[in-house]
Structures are given as structure tokens and as C-alpha cells.
Amino acid sequence: MSKGKLLVTASNYTCGDMKYVLEDNPDYFLHIPLEAYESTTEKMASGMLKKNVDNFAFVIYGNLRNAIYFEKWMSKHKLLSDFQNLVHFSLDQPTSEFLESHGIPAIQPRQHAKPIDILEFMLKISREGKTLYPSCSNKAEEMPGLLQELEMDVAEFPVCEEIGLDPEDVESLRNKLSVEKVSAVLFHNRSGVTRTFAAFQDLDVKKLTVYSGSAGVTEHLIGKGIEPHFEAEGSWPSIEELIKSEFLENV
């Protein structure tokens, strides 16, 4: 039995198939999301998209968060049927399942798909038109940049924005952490490092087994005097593989 749980602070909207690992192993994980989002769309961009749905051939969802908030926008403006005729791509199973539950057939090129897998699939389809990428304001994602590098026509459409947690919510999360025994922590990205240290100032990270999501996160942690024990390759599939092999197999 594990000496303690692994603290994970990522949203289950953004962690890909790792969402299932967290849900299936509640005895081994303390999942306390420190990320919160709300719907937001720019009025002019929203109006332009409503008028030009027929110009698009593809919609790509980088994660479940983007799919959830884009579906809310489509439902609000009664455009679901208009978008159903487009080709929809997802990178992970939670996103595919969500879309299909709302009547949107989604193509996931393979399990743990990468942006390049979607790009290769798109190039095989004989279909012309722009690509729509629902996104989160001020969150850079790999897929739009990759399409732009290849001079493919892509339009990002921000559908949500990150918001801060209420002080009452933070206090509730601190209380939740205080009654649990934690032996390890996952820092999935650089922002996660900042949020964790800000929310849980009493957490003695140096006494925990530290899992880093990427080389950039590791560098950030070292700057704070913390040397991670394990490092993933910068994607949620690599984080999932690391956690399964180095944590779950040893509990």
C-alpha cells in the first residue's frame, strides 16, 4: 500500500486520458484542481464565425476543456447542426466521448494522439476549407502553430478564459489537503508550480517525491531549489506513462 497519495492539481478538462487514471484510482491520487475556467467569446469574432461556418472544413479540439466550452457556444447560438457537417478531430478519448455524446462524430487518429497525427490524417482527406481551433484565451497550444508553420488556413476561436479561485475555495482546498496523507506531487506545467506554491504554502515539497511534466518544469523547480525525482516528456500521454510506471506500479 502507498505511504501516501500523489497530489495532482491539473484540471480534469485538460489532462487527456490521465482523467481516467485519476478517476479509476481514487485511493492513490489526491486530485485537487487549481485551474478554473469560464465561457468567454469576443462579440465580433462570434458574429463572424456564425456567418462563415460554411468556409470551414475541420474543427480540432486540443482538449476536453475546449470542446466543452465550444459546445456551449454552439448550443447557445443554435449552431450545432451547422457544425455537425464538418470533420471534427480530437487528441484524447475524454474529448471524443464528450463530442459524440452531443451528436458530434469525432475522429481520434490513434490512442494518445499527437498534433502531427491529426495533421497527417487531414492531409489524407480530399477536402478543402479552413480549420477552426476552439481555444482558451492567453493559452498557447501546439496545434494552431503547427498548422500556421505549414501555411494551412487556421483560425483560433477563444471560447473560455482561466479565472482565479475564490479565497473561500482555496481555503476549502487547503482543508482537503490537510486531512490527507501525501507522499508525492505532480507538477504538470510551470503554471502548476506557481499555483501549487501559492495555494499550499505549508506543503513541504522537499519531503515529497516530485514528478515533473517536462524539462521546462524541471528547470523552473530547480530554480526554486527543488530537484524532481522523475521527468516526463512534456505531454499528457508521457505524464500518464510516467505516473503509471513509476508511481502506480510501486504502490
C-alpha positions as CSV (number, residue, x, y, z in Angstrom):
1,M,0.0,0.0,0.0
2,S,1.2,3.5,-0.8
3,K,2.7,5.6,2.0
4,G,0.6,8.4,0.8
5,K,-1.3,9.8,-2.2
6,L,0.1,11.6,-5.3
7,L,-1.2,15.2,-5.4
8,V,-2.4,16.3,-8.8
9,T,-3.6,19.9,-9.4
10,A,-4.4,19.9,-13.1
11,S,-8.0,20.3,-14.3
12,N,-9.6,17.1,-15.5
13,Y,-10.7,19.1,-18.5
14,T,-7.1,19.4,-19.7
15,C,-5.2,16.2,-18.7
16,G,-6.3,14.0,-21.6
17,D,-6.7,10.3,-20.9
18,M,-5.0,10.9,-17.5
19,K,-8.5,11.8,-16.4
20,Y,-9.4,8.1,-16.4
21,V,-6.3,7.2,-14.4
22,L,-7.3,9.7,-11.7
23,E,-10.9,8.5,-11.6
24,D,-10.1,4.8,-11.6
25,N,-7.5,5.1,-8.7
26,P,-9.0,7.4,-6.0
27,D,-7.1,5.6,-3.3
28,Y,-3.8,6.6,-4.8
29,F,-4.4,10.2,-6.0
30,L,-5.4,13.4,-4.3
31,H,-6.9,15.3,-7.2
32,I,-7.3,19.0,-6.2
33,P,-7.7,21.1,-9.4
34,L,-6.3,24.6,-9.0
35,E,-7.4,25.6,-12.5
36,A,-10.8,27.2,-13.2
37,Y,-12.4,28.5,-16.4
38,E,-15.5,30.3,-17.6
39,S,-17.1,30.9,-21.0
40,T,-16.0,33.9,-23.0
41,T,-16.2,34.9,-26.6
42,E,-15.3,38.1,-28.4
43,K,-18.5,39.5,-29.9
44,M,-17.1,40.4,-33.3
45,A,-15.3,37.0,-33.7
46,S,-18.5,35.2,-32.6
47,G,-20.6,37.1,-35.2
48,M,-18.1,36.5,-38.0
49,L,-18.0,32.7,-37.2
50,K,-21.8,32.4,-37.2
51,K,-21.8,34.0,-40.7
52,N,-19.0,31.9,-42.1
53,V,-19.5,28.3,-40.9
54,D,-19.5,27.1,-44.5
55,N,-16.0,28.3,-45.0
56,F,-14.6,25.7,-42.6
57,A,-13.9,22.1,-43.2
58,F,-12.3,21.0,-40.0
59,V,-12.6,21.6,-36.2
60,I,-9.7,20.5,-34.0
61,Y,-10.0,20.2,-30.2
62,G,-6.8,20.2,-28.2
63,N,-8.5,19.0,-25.0
64,L,-11.8,18.4,-23.3
65,R,-12.0,22.0,-21.9
66,N,-12.0,23.5,-25.4
67,A,-14.7,21.0,-26.5
68,I,-16.9,21.7,-23.6
69,Y,-16.9,25.5,-24.0
70,F,-17.2,25.4,-27.8
71,E,-20.3,23.1,-27.4
72,K,-21.8,25.6,-25.0
73,W,-21.2,28.3,-27.6
74,M,-22.8,26.2,-30.4
75,S,-25.8,25.4,-28.3
76,K,-26.3,29.0,-27.2
77,H,-26.4,30.1,-30.8
78,K,-28.3,27.0,-32.1
79,L,-25.5,26.1,-34.5
80,L,-24.9,22.5,-33.5
81,S,-26.5,21.2,-36.7
82,D,-24.4,23.6,-38.8
83,F,-21.1,22.3,-37.4
84,Q,-22.0,18.6,-37.4
85,N,-21.2,18.5,-41.2
86,L,-17.6,19.5,-40.5
87,V,-14.8,17.0,-39.8
88,H,-14.0,17.1,-36.0
89,F,-10.7,15.9,-34.6
90,S,-9.8,15.1,-31.0
91,L,-6.5,14.2,-29.3
92,D,-7.9,12.1,-26.5
93,Q,-10.7,9.8,-25.5
94,P,-12.5,12.0,-23.0
95,T,-12.8,14.7,-25.7
96,S,-14.1,12.2,-28.3
97,E,-16.7,10.8,-25.8
98,F,-17.9,14.2,-24.9
99,L,-18.3,15.3,-28.5
100,E,-20.1,12.1,-29.5
101,S,-22.4,12.4,-26.5
102,H,-23.5,15.7,-28.0
103,G,-24.1,14.3,-31.5
104,I,-20.7,15.3,-33.0
105,P,-18.8,12.4,-34.5
106,A,-15.1,12.9,-33.7
107,I,-12.0,11.4,-35.3
108,Q,-9.2,10.4,-32.9
109,P,-6.4,9.2,-35.2
110,R,-5.0,6.9,-32.5
111,Q,-4.8,6.5,-28.8
112,H,-2.7,9.2,-27.2
113,A,-2.7,11.1,-30.5
114,K,-0.3,14.0,-31.1
115,P,-0.9,17.1,-33.2
116,I,1.2,15.6,-36.0
117,D,-1.2,12.5,-36.2
118,I,-4.1,14.8,-36.8
119,L,-2.1,16.7,-39.4
120,E,-1.2,13.6,-41.3
121,F,-4.9,12.5,-41.3
122,M,-6.0,15.8,-42.6
123,L,-3.6,15.6,-45.5
124,K,-5.1,12.3,-46.5
125,I,-8.6,13.8,-46.7
126,S,-9.5,15.3,-50.1
127,R,-11.4,18.3,-48.6
128,E,-10.7,22.0,-48.9
129,G,-11.5,24.6,-46.3
130,K,-10.3,26.3,-43.2
131,T,-9.6,24.8,-39.9
132,L,-11.3,26.1,-36.7
133,Y,-9.5,25.7,-33.4
134,P,-11.5,26.5,-30.3
135,S,-9.1,27.7,-27.7
136,C,-8.6,29.3,-24.3
137,S,-7.7,33.0,-24.1
138,N,-4.0,33.6,-23.4
139,K,-3.2,29.8,-23.6
140,A,-0.7,28.9,-26.3
141,E,-1.3,25.4,-27.8
142,E,0.8,23.4,-30.2
143,M,-1.7,22.6,-33.0
144,P,-2.5,26.1,-34.3
145,G,1.2,27.0,-34.6
146,L,1.9,23.8,-36.4
147,L,-0.8,24.5,-39.0
148,Q,0.5,28.0,-39.4
149,E,4.0,26.8,-40.0
150,L,2.8,24.7,-42.8
151,E,0.8,27.6,-44.2
152,M,-2.5,25.9,-43.6
153,D,-5.5,28.1,-43.1
154,V,-6.4,28.0,-39.4
155,A,-8.5,30.3,-37.2
156,E,-8.3,30.2,-33.4
157,F,-11.6,31.0,-31.7
158,P,-11.3,31.6,-27.9
159,V,-14.2,30.1,-26.1
160,C,-13.1,30.4,-22.5
161,E,-10.7,32.0,-20.2
162,E,-8.9,31.0,-17.0
163,I,-10.2,32.6,-13.8
164,G,-8.8,32.8,-10.3
165,L,-10.2,30.7,-7.5
166,D,-12.2,32.4,-4.8
167,P,-10.4,32.7,-1.4
168,E,-13.1,30.6,0.1
169,D,-12.5,27.9,-2.5
170,V,-8.7,28.0,-1.8
171,E,-9.3,27.6,1.9
172,S,-11.6,24.6,1.3
173,L,-8.9,23.0,-0.9
174,R,-6.3,23.6,1.8
175,N,-8.5,21.9,4.4
176,K,-8.9,19.0,2.0
177,L,-5.2,18.7,1.6
178,S,-4.6,18.9,5.4
179,V,-6.6,15.8,6.2
180,E,-4.9,13.7,3.5
181,K,-1.5,11.9,3.6
182,V,0.5,13.0,0.6
183,S,3.8,11.4,-0.4
184,A,4.3,12.8,-3.9
185,V,3.3,15.7,-6.1
186,L,2.9,16.1,-9.9
187,F,3.8,19.5,-11.4
188,H,2.3,19.2,-14.8
189,N,3.4,22.6,-16.1
190,R,5.1,25.8,-15.0
191,S,1.8,27.5,-14.1
192,G,1.0,24.4,-11.9
193,V,4.2,25.1,-9.9
194,T,3.2,28.7,-9.2
195,R,-0.4,27.7,-8.3
196,T,0.6,24.9,-6.0
197,F,3.1,27.0,-4.1
198,A,0.6,29.9,-3.8
199,A,-2.3,27.7,-2.7
200,F,-0.5,25.3,-0.4
201,Q,2.2,27.4,1.3
202,D,2.5,24.8,4.1
203,L,3.2,21.9,1.7
204,D,6.8,20.8,2.3
205,V,7.6,19.8,-1.3
206,K,11.2,18.8,-0.5
207,K,9.9,15.9,1.6
208,L,7.8,14.6,-1.3
209,T,8.6,12.5,-4.4
210,V,8.4,15.1,-7.2
211,Y,7.2,14.3,-10.7
212,S,7.9,16.9,-13.3
213,G,5.8,17.2,-16.5
214,S,8.6,18.5,-18.7
215,A,12.2,19.7,-18.9
216,G,10.9,23.3,-18.6
217,V,9.1,22.4,-15.4
218,T,12.2,20.8,-14.1
219,E,14.2,23.9,-14.8
220,H,11.6,26.0,-13.0
221,L,11.6,23.7,-10.0
222,I,15.4,23.7,-9.8
223,G,15.3,27.5,-9.7
224,K,13.2,27.1,-6.5
225,G,15.7,24.7,-5.0
226,I,13.7,21.5,-5.8
227,E,15.2,18.7,-7.8
228,P,12.5,16.5,-9.3
229,H,12.8,12.7,-9.0
230,F,11.1,11.9,-12.3
231,E,10.6,13.9,-15.5
232,A,8.0,13.4,-18.3
233,E,8.4,14.5,-21.9
234,G,6.1,17.5,-21.9
235,S,2.8,15.9,-22.9
236,W,-0.1,14.3,-21.0
237,P,0.5,10.9,-22.6
238,S,4.1,11.0,-21.4
239,I,3.0,12.1,-17.9
240,E,0.4,9.3,-17.8
241,E,3.0,6.7,-18.8
242,L,5.5,8.1,-16.2
243,I,2.9,8.0,-13.4
244,K,1.8,4.5,-14.2
245,S,5.3,3.1,-14.4
246,E,6.9,5.0,-11.5
247,F,4.1,5.5,-9.1
248,L,1.1,3.2,-9.6
249,E,3.3,0.1,-10.2
250,N,5.1,0.7,-6.9
251,V,2.1,1.2,-4.6
